[in-house]
Amino acid sequence: MSKNKPIYGQISGCQICADYNLKTVLSLGHQPIVQEYLAASQLREPETTYPLNLCRCSNCGLLQLDYIVDPRLVFPKTYPYRTGLTNMLIRNFRALAEELEKEYGINKGDLIVDIGSNDGTLLAGFKAKRMRVLGVEPTDAAKVAVKNGIPTIQDYFNKQVAAKIVKKYGSAKIITATNAFAHINNVPALVQSIKMLMDERSVFVSESQYLMDIFENLEFDTIYHEHLRFYSLRSLDYLFKKFGMTLIDAERISAAGGSIRVFAMKGKRPQSSRVRELIVAEEKIGLYEEAVWKKFSEKALAAKNVLLEILIQCKKEGARIVGLTSPARSNTLLGFNKIDGQFLDYCCEKKGSPKIGLFTPGTHIPVVDEEKLFKEQPEYALVLSWHIGEELMKLMRKFGYKGKFIIPLPKPRIVSNI
């Protein structure tokens, strides 16, 4: 793999160690880009899909995709996701700001840089504490951030951008990449660019969906073209050591259905007991064993069949079914299960979502304001944001939805009372 040029298309080598022994764990077929929602005028046009295969490196154990889509297509300027629309993430980022201030002695005026900063929600917490903040975000979410008073460079993060930041602002005390560190291709160039922002006291903090949670909760719907790598703690430890850094601490957090938050610094440093304990826990459940991932694939296929049986039975009874929210991950689930407009009348989103008025990629289900759910009261709502299902179902009840819920994963089931 080149260390300087972006990597697109089919890849045969591991994204971290470059070993060529990749083995397919689960094939999800060819799928469109999950955020490429369609206007009504596009529904009769050809739609591009790409291979979506979860593979495992036999050498370092990294779980990863074997096909990388050009990031200009995956994260275009019109990318619709907004961090500030998800209450869970707002709470998570506020807690992160508090933790970093307490544990790493951040002072007023210290520079905080967020890679993949979206609408600036994370940095707002640091700005409130009178720290200097700077986001790097390639999509038009950067414009929202700037409008909200968060300085943001609208560009893809790379060595050139890192050099400009250092020249203008100096080194950063904290560099964050929440749900972005597994999204950026060309790992050597990515880590080297991050190191350019760091001095000896700098801390790099990343949050990524955790392989342990994906395994334990059968979260195969988190597999899509934005997520190029699925980290265990051992693979992250291997990665940082390879590039002259130390993974000094780590913790499991609930964000995005279960994530790993890691802290790294330049050079050789002591590791916390939490790092060692988590790696032991990974080993204990067999996270690095090929046979364990074979069972994961079998469970995914079984869940697919059970969910389809539930949906088919509901439709046989003449029931109406709608999708509750339309997160990116839901489009992997819908596409893999072949759930389209024959099953779901529509998907509903919170007022203000840029997806409203569009159609889901691949399955072409209309996305509407959630007010329609409360007005029409369909018999069933398929909880597509099932990773926050309990909170979401309680909220829907509070707002007046009276129907039943269908939870798709890890064990598909109908929920009547909540």
C-alpha positions in Angstrom: 0.0 0.0 0.0 1.2 3.5 -0.8 2.0 5.7 2.2 1.2 8.9 0.4 -1.7 8.3 -2.0 -5.4 7.6 -1.2 -6.4 4.0 -1.6 -9.6 3.2 -3.4 -11.3 0.2 -4.8 -10.5 -3.5 -4.1 -7.8 -4.0 -1.6 -6.0 -7.3 -0.9 -3.8 -6.3 2.0 -4.6 -5.6 5.6 -5.1 -1.8 6.2 -2.8 -1.9 9.2 -0.1 -4.6 8.8 -0.3 -5.0 5.0 -0.5 -8.8 5.3 -2.2 -10.4 2.3 -4.0 -13.2 4.1 -7.5 -11.7 4.4 -10.4 -14.0 4.9 -14.1 -13.1 4.4 -16.2 -13.3 7.6 -19.5 -12.0 6.3 -20.6 -11.0 2.8 -23.4 -8.4 2.8 -23.6 -8.4 -1.0 -23.3 -5.2 -3.2 -24.8 -2.2 -1.4 -25.1 1.5 -2.2 -23.5 4.2 0.0 -25.7 4.4 3.1 -26.0 8.2 3.2 -26.8 8.5 -0.5 -30.5 9.2 -0.1 -32.5 9.7 -3.3 -34.9 12.4 -4.6 -38.1 11.1 -6.2 -36.7 12.0 -9.6 -33.8 9.6 -9.1 -35.8 6.5 -8.3 -35.9 5.3 -12.0 -32.2 6.1 -12.6 -29.4 3.5 -12.3 -28.0 3.2 -8.8 -24.3 2.4 -8.1 -23.6 -0.3 -5.5 -20.3 -1.6 -4.2 -19.0 -4.8 -2.6 -19.6 -5.0 1.1 -17.6 -7.8 2.7 -16.3 -8.0 6.3 -12.9 -9.6 6.3 -10.4 -10.6 8.9 -6.6 -10.3 8.8 -5.0 -13.6 9.9 -1.9 -11.8 11.0 -2.9 -8.9 13.2 -6.6 -9.8 13.6 -8.1 -6.5 12.2 -11.6 -6.8 10.9 -12.0 -4.6 7.8 -13.6 -4.1 4.5 -11.9 -5.3 1.3 -13.3 -2.6 -0.9 -12.8 1.1 -0.2 -15.1 3.6 -2.0 -13.6 7.0 -2.9 -14.2 9.3 0.2 -15.4 12.1 -2.1 -18.4 9.8 -2.8 -18.9 8.5 0.8 -18.5 11.9 2.4 -19.6 14.5 -0.2 -20.4 18.1 0.6 -24.1 17.2 0.8 -23.5 14.5 3.4 -26.7 14.6 5.5 -25.7 13.5 8.9 -25.7 16.0 11.8 -24.2 15.1 15.2 -26.3 17.7 16.9 -29.6 15.9 16.1 -28.6 12.9 18.3 -29.1 13.5 22.0 -27.0 10.5 23.0 -24.0 11.9 21.2 -24.5 15.4 22.6 -24.4 13.9 26.1 -21.4 11.7 25.2 -19.3 14.7 23.9 -20.1 16.9 26.9 -18.9 14.0 29.2 -15.7 13.7 27.1 -14.9 17.3 27.5 -15.3 17.1 31.2 -13.1 13.9 31.4 -10.3 15.4 29.3 -10.3 18.6 31.3 -10.1 16.7 34.6 -7.6 14.0 33.6 -5.2 15.8 31.3 -5.0 19.3 32.8 -6.3 21.3 29.8 -5.9 25.0 30.3 -7.8 27.9 28.9 -6.3 28.8 25.6 -5.1 25.2 24.8 -5.9 24.1 21.2 -8.4 21.3 20.7 -8.6 19.9 17.1 -11.4 17.6 16.1 -11.0 15.5 13.0 -14.3 14.8 11.2 -15.9 17.5 13.4 -19.3 17.5 11.6 -21.4 20.4 12.9 -19.0 21.2 15.8 -21.1 19.6 18.6 -18.0 18.1 20.3 -16.0 21.2 20.1 -18.8 23.4 21.5 -18.2 21.8 24.9 -14.5 22.8 24.9 -15.3 26.3 23.6 -17.6 26.8 26.5 -14.6 26.2 28.7 -12.7 29.0 26.9 -10.3 26.8 25.0 -9.3 27.3 21.4 -11.1 25.0 19.1 -10.7 24.0 15.5 -12.6 21.5 13.4 -11.7 19.7 10.2 -14.7 18.5 8.2 -15.1 17.9 4.5 -18.8 18.2 4.2 -21.2 21.2 4.4 -21.7 20.3 8.1 -18.6 22.6 8.4 -20.8 25.6 7.4 -23.2 24.8 10.2 -20.3 24.6 12.6 -18.9 28.0 11.5 -22.4 29.5 11.7 -22.5 28.3 15.3 -19.2 29.9 16.1 -16.9 26.8 15.8 -13.9 27.6 13.5 -13.7 24.8 10.9 -11.5 23.9 8.0 -13.7 22.4 5.3 -11.4 19.8 3.8 -10.4 16.2 4.1 -7.8 15.7 6.8 -4.4 14.9 5.5 -0.7 16.0 5.9 -1.2 19.3 4.0 -4.1 20.3 6.3 -2.1 19.2 9.4 0.9 21.3 8.3 -1.4 24.4 7.8 -2.9 23.9 11.3 0.5 23.7 13.0 1.8 26.7 11.1 -1.2 28.9 12.0 -2.2 27.6 15.4 0.7 25.6 16.8 0.5 22.1 18.3 -2.7 20.8 19.7 -3.1 19.7 23.4 -5.9 17.4 22.4 -6.7 15.8 19.0 -10.0 14.0 18.7 -11.5 11.7 16.1 -14.8 10.4 17.3 -16.3 8.0 14.8 -13.8 9.1 12.2 -10.6 7.2 13.0 -11.9 4.1 11.3 -13.4 6.1 8.4 -10.3 7.6 6.8 -8.3 5.4 4.4 -4.5 5.1 4.1 -3.7 4.4 7.7 0.1 5.3 7.5 -0.7 8.7 6.1 -3.5 9.2 8.7 -1.4 8.4 11.7 1.5 10.4 10.5 -0.8 13.4 9.9 -2.1 13.2 13.4 1.4 13.0 14.8 2.2 16.2 13.0 -0.3 18.0 15.3 1.2 16.6 18.4 4.1 17.6 20.8 5.3 15.6 23.8 2.3 16.6 26.0 -0.4 16.1 23.3 -3.1 13.4 23.6 -4.9 11.8 20.7 -8.4 10.6 21.6 -10.4 8.4 19.3 -13.8 6.8 19.6 -14.7 3.9 17.2 -17.4 1.3 17.3 -15.9 -1.5 19.3 -15.4 -4.9 17.9 -16.4 -6.5 21.2 -19.8 -4.8 21.1 -20.3 -5.7 17.4 -19.5 -9.3 18.3 -21.6 -9.5 21.5 -24.6 -7.7 20.1 -24.5 -9.0 16.5 -24.2 -5.5 15.2 -23.6 -6.4 11.6 -25.6 -3.4 10.6 -22.6 -1.2 11.5 -20.8 -2.7 8.5 -21.0 -0.1 5.7 -18.6 1.7 3.4 -17.9 4.6 5.8 -16.5 2.1 8.3 -13.3 0.8 6.8 -11.9 -0.9 10.0 -13.5 -2.4 13.1 -11.1 -2.2 16.0 -10.3 -4.5 18.8 -8.1 -3.0 21.5 -5.3 -5.3 20.5 -5.4 -4.2 16.9 -5.3 -0.5 18.1 -2.4 -1.3 20.4 -0.6 -2.9 17.4 -1.4 0.1 15.2 0.0 2.8 17.6 3.1 0.8 18.4 3.8 0.5 14.7 3.9 4.3 14.4 5.9 5.1 17.5 2.9 5.9 19.8 1.5 4.3 23.0 -2.1 3.5 23.7 -2.0 4.8 27.3 -5.6 4.2 28.3 -9.0 2.9 27.0 -12.6 2.6 28.1 -15.8 1.1 26.8 -18.6 3.6 26.2 -22.2 3.3 25.2 -22.1 5.6 22.2 -23.2 4.3 18.8 -24.3 0.9 20.2 -21.0 0.4 22.0 -17.7 2.1 21.3 -14.1 2.0 22.5 -12.5 5.3 23.6 -8.8 5.3 23.5 -6.1 7.7 24.5 -2.6 7.7 22.8 0.5 9.8 23.1 3.8 9.9 21.1 6.7 7.7 22.2 6.9 4.9 24.7 4.7 5.4 27.7 3.2 3.3 30.5 -0.2 1.7 29.8 -3.1 1.7 32.2 -4.4 -1.4 33.8 -7.7 -0.8 31.8 -5.9 -1.5 28.6 -4.4 -4.8 29.8 -7.8 -5.9 31.3 -9.7 -5.2 28.1 -7.2 -7.1 26.0 -7.5 -10.1 28.3 -11.3 -9.8 28.0 -11.0 -9.9 24.2 -8.9 -13.0 24.4 -11.3 -14.7 26.8 -14.2 -14.5 24.4 -12.1 -15.6 21.5 -12.2 -12.3 19.6 -9.0 -13.2 17.7 -10.2 -16.7 16.6 -11.4 -17.6 13.2 -14.0 -20.1 14.5 -15.7 -17.4 16.6 -16.3 -15.2 13.5 -17.7 -18.1 11.6 -20.3 -18.4 14.3 -20.9 -14.7 14.1 -21.7 -15.0 10.4 -24.1 -17.9 11.1 -25.9 -15.9 13.7 -26.3 -12.9 11.3 -27.9 -15.1 8.7 -30.2 -16.7 11.3 -31.3 -13.3 12.5 -32.0 -12.2 9.0 -34.3 -15.2 8.5 -36.2 -14.7 11.8 -36.7 -11.0 11.1 -38.1 -11.7 7.7 -40.5 -14.3 9.1 -41.8 -11.7 11.6 -42.3 -9.1 8.9 -44.0 -11.5 6.5 -46.4 -12.7 9.2 -47.3 -9.1 10.1 -48.1 -8.3 6.5 -50.1 -11.5 6.1 -52.3 -10.2 9.0 -52.8 -7.0 7.0 -50.7 -4.9 9.4 -49.0 -1.7 8.5 -45.2 -1.5 9.3 -43.0 1.6 9.3 -39.4 2.2 10.0 -38.6 4.1 13.2 -35.8 6.5 12.2 -33.5 6.1 9.3 -29.9 6.0 10.6 -27.0 5.1 8.2 -26.7 1.7 9.8 -30.3 0.8 9.0 -29.5 0.8 5.3 -27.2 -2.1 5.6 -29.9 -4.0 7.6 -32.6 -3.1 5.0 -30.3 -4.0 2.0 -29.0 -7.2 3.5 -32.5 -8.4 4.5 -34.1 -7.1 1.2 -36.6 -5.0 3.2 -38.1 -2.4 0.8 -41.4 -0.7 0.3 -43.3 -4.0 0.2 -42.6 -4.3 3.9 -42.3 -0.7 5.2 -44.7 2.1 4.2 -42.1 4.7 5.2 -39.3 5.5 7.6 -39.8 8.4 10.0 -37.2 10.9 11.2 -37.1 13.7 13.8 -38.3 17.1 12.5 -35.4 18.9 10.9 -33.6 15.9 9.5 -32.2 16.6 6.0 -33.4 13.1 5.0 -37.1 14.0 5.2 -38.6 14.1 1.7 -36.0 11.7 0.3 -35.8 7.9 -0.2 -33.6 5.3 1.4 -30.6 4.2 -0.9 -31.1 0.8 -2.5 -34.5 0.0 -0.9 -36.3 3.3 -1.9 -38.5 3.7 1.2 -39.8 7.3 1.6 -38.5 9.2 4.7 -41.1 11.4 6.4 -41.5 13.6 9.4 -42.3 11.4 12.5 -45.5 13.4 13.0 -47.0 11.0 10.4 -46.3 8.1 12.7 -48.4 9.7 15.5 -51.2 10.7 13.2 -51.6 7.4 11.3 -50.7 5.0 14.2 -49.5 2.0 12.1 -49.7 -1.3 13.9 -45.9 -1.9 13.9 -42.8 0.2 14.0 -39.5 -1.5 13.1 -36.9 0.1 15.4 -34.0 0.8 13.0 -32.0 2.6 15.7 -32.3 -0.5 17.8 -29.0 0.2 19.6 -30.9 3.0 21.4 -34.1 1.1 21.2 -35.2 1.3 24.8 -34.8 5.0 25.0 -36.4 5.5 21.6 -39.4 3.3 22.3 -40.1 5.1 25.6 -39.9 8.5 23.8 -42.3 7.3 21.1 -44.8 6.2 23.8 -44.4 9.5 25.5 -45.2 11.3 22.2 -48.3 9.2 21.7 -47.5 6.2 19.5 -49.7 3.2 20.5 -48.6 0.4 18.2 -46.1 -2.4 18.7 -42.4 -2.3 18.1 -40.2 -4.8 16.2 -36.6 -5.0 17.4 -34.4 -6.4 14.6 -31.2 -7.3 16.4 -29.6 -9.1 18.1 -32.7 -11.4 18.5 -35.6 -10.2 16.3 -38.7 -9.8 18.4 -42.0 -7.9 18.9 -42.3 -5.6 21.9 -45.8 -4.6 23.1 -45.2 -3.1 26.5 -42.6 -0.5 27.1 
